[in-house]
Amino acid sequence: MTETILPTPSHTVGPFYGYALPFPEGEQIAPKGHPDTIVLHGYVLDGHGDPVPDALLEFWQAAPDRSLAGAPGSLRRNPVTGGFLGRNGTDFTGFGRVATDADGHYALHTLQPGTAGVPYISVCVFARGLLHHLFTRAYLADGTDPLLDSVERERRVTLIARPGENRAYRFDIRLQGEGETVFLEFP
């Protein structure tokens, strides 16, 4: 007799990741003090518009020179504990990981992405209540882009960060409901 084994069902993504995944200076993709640093910041909001205080966001982007390789080894480990000491402070990695604060706010310090066409930063959202993490993009301008062009005009605004003062861009992420951010599906 052959026993049928069912796959393990999905469970919510968090909030356990908040203890192990964040690392020192995860929000600091640009080397500290770099004159071309920009800030991408905003809030992660639930379907009621309330802040999500324990979300975790991962960011990936091209370097200003359009390279996608990043700088391997720029995250230093403590030789005694194996934990992260932080970034080396000089290399651009193209990767960041940021937890939201008690108000659901996050801030990422990076350099302008060198993507062909409209510059964007890829975002992955982990939050309690999600069965799977969510992918989206934060475009730093509006324009012609294959992905943006495929989204309905009234929904594409959820993918475009609003420029502000001092090289800052505001990009809020709404997980569901009115004004829900467009999330991407990957096979």
N, C-alpha and C positions, 0 to 999 in steps of 0.2 A: 504494500500500500504506500503510495507516494503522498507525502504531506505537502499541502500548498502553503508556502510562506508568503505572507503579504508584506509589501514594503512598509517601512516605518513611516507613520504620518508626519507631516510637517508640524512644527511647533512654532510658537512666536519667536522672534529673533532675539529678544532681549528681556530684561535689561542687563544680563550678566556680562555682556561684552564691555561694558563701561569700566570694568575692573582690570581687564587684561589687554585690551587693544590700544587704548590711548598711550602715547609715548611723549616724553618731554619735547617741547617745541614742535609738536606735530602740525601746528598751525603756521609754522615758519618755513614755507617753501623757498622764499627768496632769502639770500644771505642777509643777515641783520645789517641795517644801515645802508642797504643798496639804494642808490638814488632813484631808481625806476620802480621801486616797490609799489604795488597796488594792493588794495584791500577789498576782498569780496566778503560781505557780511550780510546777515539777515536772521530771520527767525524760522524755525520749523514749527508749523502749526497743525493741529488736528482738524477734524471735520467741523468743529464748532468755532474754530478760530482761536482756540486756546493754545498756549505754548506747550511744546513737548520738551520737558526739562532734561530728558535722559536719552536723546537721540545721539547717534554717532554718524559723522559724515566723512566719507573718503573722497579725495579729489585727485584727479590725474589731468595732466595737461602737457602740451608740447612746450619746449623751451622757446625763448625768444628767437633763436636761430632756426626754429622749426624742427629740431631734432626731437626724437621720442625716446632716446636711450636713457635719459636721466643720468644721475651720477651714482653708480653702485658703490656701496660701502660708506655713504655719507652719514649713515646712522651709526653712531659709535656705541659699543656695548661695554658694560662694566666687566672687566675680566674676572672679578671675584664672584659677583652675583649672576652674571649673564644678562642682567637687565639693561635697558637702554640708558645711556648717558645723555643722549640728545644728538642733534645734528652737528656736523663738524664746523658749521658756520660759514663755509666758503663755497660749497658746491650747490648747484641748482639740481634738485632731484626730480621735479615734476610730480611729486606725490606728497600728499598731506593727509592727516587724519585729525579731525577735530570733534570733540564732544560739545554738545550744547550746554549752556549754563542753566541755572535755576529758572531763568526767564525764557528759555528756549532759543537763546541767541548764540550765534557762532561768528567767528571772524578768522579769515584766512589771509595771510600775508604772502604775496607771490609776485611774479613778474608777468607782464602782458604775454599771453600765449602767442606763439608765432605760427598759428595755423594758417593754411591757405584759405583765403576768403574771410568769412566772419569769425573773429576770435571767440573761442569758447573754452570752458573748463568742464570736464566730465565730473559728475557727482554721483555717488552711491550713498543711499540713505538706509541706515539700520535704526529701527525703533521698536519699542514694545508694541505688541499687538499686530505686527507685520508677520505674515507667514514666510515671506521672502523679502530680501532687500530690494530696494527700488533704484532704478537708474534714471538719470536725467542729465541735462546739460544747462549750464549757465552761460548764455551768450552775452558778450560784453558790448554788443551793438546789434542793431537790426540790419538786415540786408538779405542778399540772395545766398541761400545755402540749401543744399538738397534736403536736409532734415527739416529746417524751418519752412521751406516751401511746401512740404508734405503735410504740415499742420494747418488746421483751419485758422483763419485770420484772427478770430476772437480768442482762440486758445493759445496762439503762439506767444502772446504777451507774457504767459507764465514761464517762458523759457528765457526771457530777456531781462538781464540785470539793469537796474536803473542807475545811471551815473550820478554821482554826488560830488561833494567837495573833497579836496585833498586826495585825488586819485582813488576814491572809494566807490564801490559799486554795491548796490543793495539788491539781494536776491533772496526773497522769501520762498519757502517750500511749504505748500499746503498739501497735506497727505490725502485729503478727500473733501468732498462737498463743493460748494460754490467757489470757483476760482482755483480748483484743484490743479496742481502742477502737472504738466504733461510728463508722463513717465514712459520710458522706452522699454521695448521688449527685445531681448536677445535670444536667439534659438539655442 
